[in-house]
Amino acid sequence: MRGLYPPVEPHAVGMLPVGGQDEIYWETCGNPDGTPVVFVHGGPGGGCTPTSRRLFDPDAYRIVLFDQRNCGRSKPHASRPDIDLSANTTAALVADMELLREHLGIERWVVFGGSWGSTLSLAYAQAHPDRVRALVLRGVYLVKPEDEPWCYAEGGVSRLFPDAWEGFRDAIPEDERGDYMAAYARRLTDPDPGVHVPAALAWTRWEDATCYLVPRDEDDDVPAAVAVARLENHYFRNGCFLEPGRLLRDAPRLDGIPGVIVNGRYDLLTPPDAAWELHRAWPGSELHLVPDAGHGFDEPGTLDLLIKATDRFRDAR
């Protein structure tokens, strides 16, 4: 099986103003003259890591990473209690990607996105199909109406992880459990760290517990957890600022763009029915359902297929 490429350091970094007080962090590494590829991280609110660079052959690719609005190294950070997220929408993030492409002088690039990053990658590719050489998507999330209650209400994933669910459930008083999204929103937007930090940790620990086929221990990074919880809650409460069904409806706009879709058979956060539906609606896509994987990008079978996909598109035109 293929593993990650060796560590590589950026040769250029910067902050790009995208409106108001918002600035997004970006970096490039690998071959400055190589095929451009942009890594679109998950979350919303996850941010990029040095490992993100290692999904691509640094001799073949000009690798572009960026942290989406209000997370990672972008400013202002969503862990700040006074942060205003009203300008943080899917349309704004799509516009940020296009602004970054222009800023870096890239004509067309390969787009790689996983989990929420697959959602944003699809929205970008459907808005700007002439700017996309190829798509690599992992853990497809189409923002279907049933997705949010599946993950964040009684009777979905909670039935498979009753022990982990208790931590998420018990952070909310019993009389508010009819609407977990609203109950968490009240706590995550409370300026008191004694209120929003425990809520954020309960939120992210629940997500971490359901992410892998074989659960792993995760370290609590409090600012990162607050940013992830706030941004995810902000997006999920608002249908990710997408018209219902839009990503499937507009899948024909991807016609002519080669693509690989990779989804864990036992992915509980983004179940494989979404990947299957997208594959059926997207002419020319290739779907791989990994028989022994959950949601994590670095589970062996998933990682192997992702590296093979990026190797395939390193000469994409």
GUSELO-894659 format. One record per residue (C-alpha): x, z, y; residue in three letters. Coordinates in steps of 0.25 Angstrom, whole numbers, plus 5000, padded with zeros to 4 digits. Layout:
<rs>
XZYALA;...
</rs>
This chain:
<rs>
500050005000MET;500449975014ARG;500850095023GLY;500950115038LEU;502050045045TYR;503250125050PRO;503050205063PRO;503250125076VAL;503350165090GLU;502650105102PRO;503450015111HIS;502450015123ALA;501450125127VAL;500450135138GLY;499150185144MET;498150085148LEU;497050125159PRO;495650075154VAL;494750135165GLY;494550265172GLY;495450365167GLN;495650305154ASP;496950255149GLU;497250215134ILE;498650235127TYR;499250115121TRP;500450075113GLU;501149955107THR;502149955095CYS;502649865085GLY;503049715088ASN;502849685103PRO;502649535099ASP;501849565086GLY;500349545083THR;499649635092PRO;498749745085VAL;497949855091VAL;497649985084PHE;496250045087VAL;496150185083HIS;495050265078GLY;494250385083GLY;493750355093PRO;494850445099GLY;495850445088GLY;497050375095GLY;498250305089CYS;499450365082THR;500850315078PRO;500250285064THR;499350185070SER;500550095074ARG;500950095059ARG;499750015054LEU;500449885060PHE;501749815057ASP;502549845069PRO;503449715067ASP;502149625067ALA;501249695077TYR;501149735091ARG;500449865089ILE;499449915100VAL;498950055099LEU;498050125109PHE;497250255111ASP;495750235114GLN;495250295127ARG;495350445128ASN;496150475115CYS;497550475109GLY;498450455121ARG;497450385130SER;496950455143LYS;496150535146PRO;496050605132HIS;494750635126ALA;495250775123SER;495050815137ARG;493850885140PRO;493450815153ASP;493650675146ILE;492550575150ASP;492350475138LEU;491250395145SER;492150275146ALA;492650285132ASN;491750185124THR;491950075114THR;491849965125ALA;492950035133ALA;493850045121LEU;493649895118VAL;494049865133ALA;495249955132ASP;495749875120MET;495649745127GLU;496249805140LEU;497449855131LEU;497549715124ARG;497649645138GLU;498649755143HIS;499549735131LEU;499449575133GLY;498949555119ILE;498049435117GLU;497549465103ARG;497749585094TRP;497449635080VAL;496449755081VAL;496549875071PHE;495549985071GLY;495150095062GLY;493850185062SER;493350195076TRP;494550095079GLY;493849995070SER;492550005079THR;493349985092LEU;494149875085SER;492849805082LEU;492249825095ALA;493549765102TYR;493649645092ALA;492149605094GLN;492349615109ALA;493649545109HIS;493749455097PRO;494749355103ASP;495749475105ARG;495749515090VAL;496749455080ARG;496249535068ALA;495549665065LEU;495949785056VAL;494849885055LEU;494850015047ARG;493750115045GLY;492650025051VAL;491650105061TYR;490550015066LEU;489750125073VAL;488550115064LYS;487350215067PRO;487550285054GLU;489050315056ASP;489050435066GLU;488050515058PRO;488750485045TRP;490050545051CYS;489450655060TYR;488150705055ALA;487650775042GLU;487450685030GLY;488550585031GLY;490050615029VAL;489750755030SER;489150755015ARG;490550715010LEU;491350815019PHE;490450935020PRO;491651025022ASP;492250945033ALA;490850925039TRP;490651075041GLU;491751075051GLY;491050965059PHE;489651025058ARG;489951165061ASP;490651135074ALA;489251105079ILE;488151215079PRO;487051195069GLU;485951165080ASP;486751045085GLU;487050975072ARG;485950875073GLY;486850785082ASP;488350815079TYR;488850705089MET;488150775101ALA;488550915096ALA;489950875095TYR;489850795109ALA;489450925116ARG;490650995110ARG;491750885111LEU;491350865126THR;491351015129ASP;492551045138PRO;492951175131ASP;494051155120PRO;493351265113GLY;492151175111VAL;492751035110HIS;493951065102VAL;493251125090PRO;492251015090ALA;493250905091ALA;494050965079LEU;492750975071ALA;492450835074TRP;493850775070THR;494050865058ARG;492750815052TRP;493250665054GLU;494550695049ASP;493950755036ALA;493150635033THR;494250525037CYS;495050515024TYR;494650495009LEU;495650615007VAL;495450705019PRO;496750745026ARG;497150865035ASP;497050825050GLU;497750895061ASP;496950935073ASP;497450875086ASP;496450935096VAL;496550835107PRO;496450725098ALA;495250785090ALA;494550805103VAL;494750665108ALA;494250605094VAL;493050695093ALA;492650675108ARG;492850525107LEU;492250505093GLU;491050585097ASN;490950505110HIS;490950375103TYR;490050415091PHE;488950475100ARG;488850345107ASN;488850245096GLY;490350215099CYS;489750135111PHE;489350015103LEU;488049955101GLU;487549985086PRO;487949875077GLY;488849805087ARG;490149805079LEU;489449735067LEU;488549645075ARG;489849595082ASP;490649575070ALA;490549425070PRO;491349435083ARG;492549465074LEU;492449325067ASP;493849265067GLY;494549405068ILE;495249435055PRO;495049585050GLY;495249685040VAL;494349805038ILE;494849925030VAL;493850045027ASN;493950155017GLY;492950155006ARG;492750305008TYR;492850305024ASP;491850405028LEU;492050395043LEU;491850245043THR;491150205030PRO;491450065024PRO;490150015026ASP;490549985041ALA;491749905036ALA;490949825026TRP;489849785037GLU;490949745046LEU;491649665036HIS;490349595033ARG;490049565047ALA;491549525051TRP;491949385046PRO;493349375041GLY;493549535040SER;494149595027GLU;493649725022LEU;494449825014HIS;493749955009LEU;494850045004VAL;494350114991PRO;495050244993ASP;495050275008ALA;494250345019GLY;494350325034HIS;495850355036GLY;496750235040PHE;497950285032ASP;497250305019GLU;498150225009PRO;497250105006GLY;496650095020THR;498050095026LEU;498549995017ASP;497449895020LEU;497649915035LEU;499149885035ILE;498849765027LYS;497849725037ALA;498749745049THR;499849665041ASP;498949555039ARG;498649535054PHE;500049555060ARG;500049405062ASP;498649395067ALA;498449285077ARG;
</rs>
